[in-house]
Amino acid sequence: MPKAPPRFPGPLTARAAVLAILLSDSDQTGAEPLQGHLTLPVIIRALKCKYHWPIEVSSFPANAADGRSTWAMVYGLTPEVIADALEAGGREWLERRAAAKAAELRVSVQTPST
């Protein structure tokens, strides 16, 4: 049975935020923080299992700020997967996502807080 092709999540979800970074050359450390109770590994798992993205995961030992040893995780897509995804509607998806984020920002600025 052939593998299902990757799908794009809704444009304003945490999954979309993570996928947009993986598809772009953006620095992951400069990404906006994820809100809510989901962690990055949970989002990556959803992108891999539910949306069929072949995200590669690697880890390496690192030091925590308090001096303890820990593991750092690195997530990525191969250049071939990125190129294929952009050709298969990814560029348009990224544009729709940017437009949706801009519209959401305009609405939040225009709506007064009570």
N, C-alpha and C positions, 0 to 999 in steps of 0.2 A: 504494500500500500504506500503510495507516494506521500511525502510529508506535506502538510498543509503550508501554504505560503504565509509569510508574515502579514499580520494585519495591523492597521494603525488604530490606536485608541482615540477616544474623544479628545478634542483639542484642549480642553481646560482641565484635564485630570492630572494627577501627580504622575501617572504612567506616561502621559504625553510629555510632561516636562522632562522626565528622565530620558525618554526616547529621543526627544529633540536634541538633547545634549550629545547622546551617543551618535546621532546622525550628522552632527555638525563638528566643526573643529573647535568648538567652545571649550574652554578650560573647565573641567568638572569642579574644581575647587572654587570657581567664581560663580557657580550656579546659585540661583535664588534658593533659599531654604524651603524644604518641603514642610507643609503645614499638615496638621492632623496627627493621627496616631500611627501612621504607616512608617515603616523604616525602609531604607533603600534596599536591603536584601529582599523584603517582601515585594516591593515593586518590581525588582529584577525578576523574581520568581514568576510573577504574574505575566510579565512581558515574555518570558521564556515559555511558560506552560500554556497560558490562555491565548496569547497573541502570536506565538510561534517564532519569536525572534531568537536567532542563534547567538545569544550574548555569551561571550567568553568571560570567564571569571578566573582571576589568578590572585594569589595572596603572597605576602612576604612579611617577615618579622619586622616589627617597628617598636619604637619606644613611645609610651604614653606620656602626656605632659607631666604626670606625677612620678615618672621614672620606671613604672612597671613595664614589662614586656607585653606586647599585644600583637595582633595581626592586622595588617592593612589589606583591604580588598581593592582590586582594580577590575573594572567592568569595561568591556569594549566590544565593538563589532569589527570584523575584518574589513579592509578597504573594498574587497569584492562585494561583500554584503551591503555596505553603504552605497556603493555605486549602483548595484542592482535595485536597491530600495528607492533611491532617488529617481531612477529611471521609471520605476513602477508606480509612480504617483507620490513619491516622498516629497519632491519639491513643492508640489501643489498642497500637500498636507501641511508642510511647514509654513507655507504662505497663509493657508486658512487658519492655522493655529495662531500665527502672529496677528492676523486680523481679529480673531476672536478675543485674544488677550487685550488688544487695543480697545475693542468695543467694551469689554468688561471693565477696563480701567476708566473709560469715559463715563460709564454708568455709575461706577463707584464714586467718582469725583463729583458727578452731578447730583447724586442722592445724598442729602444731608443726613448726618448721624443724629439720632435722638438720644 
